[in-house]
Amino acid sequence: MSTGSSSTPNIPRASTGPPKNRIPAYLGLGAAAIVGYYLYTAGGDPNVAKKEMKHDAASASTTVRDQLPGRGKEAKASVEEAFARVGSEVDSTVREGKNRIAQGQKVLEETKDRAGSKIMNAVDQADLKLEEEAAKAKKSVGGWFGGK
């Protein structure tokens, strides 16, 4: 046996440069898998697969957009703003309606008063005419019997 020196085998290193970036390979593999899935579900028709892919991408985009933080608050704020706007429009319409009703009542009262006074004047004139005619008739009847 040898007494002093131990020898280690001389093995070259596999990589001498910086480590390889494997992300593009993984992304490519994932994209190929997605395309393969859509082609398989479309029965091998690339046009149908393309349409399904666009539909799924649009629905995923809508779902993600709706679930973004603050999106619900914005929708709630816009709904509250719309309700406030509609409420103020309803209030102004009610106010305007009440004003028109009050004006209509005022005009109705004035018309009623004018009509009432005209009717009363006509009744008074008719009554006066009847009294005058009655007085004439009394005089003429009194003349038949020798009265004044």
Salt bridges, closest charged atoms under 4 A:
ASP56 OD1 - HIS55 ND1 3.54
GLU81 OE2 - ARG85 NH1 3.77
GLU96 OE2 - ARG100 NH2 3.10
GLU109 OE1 - LYS112 NZ 3.57
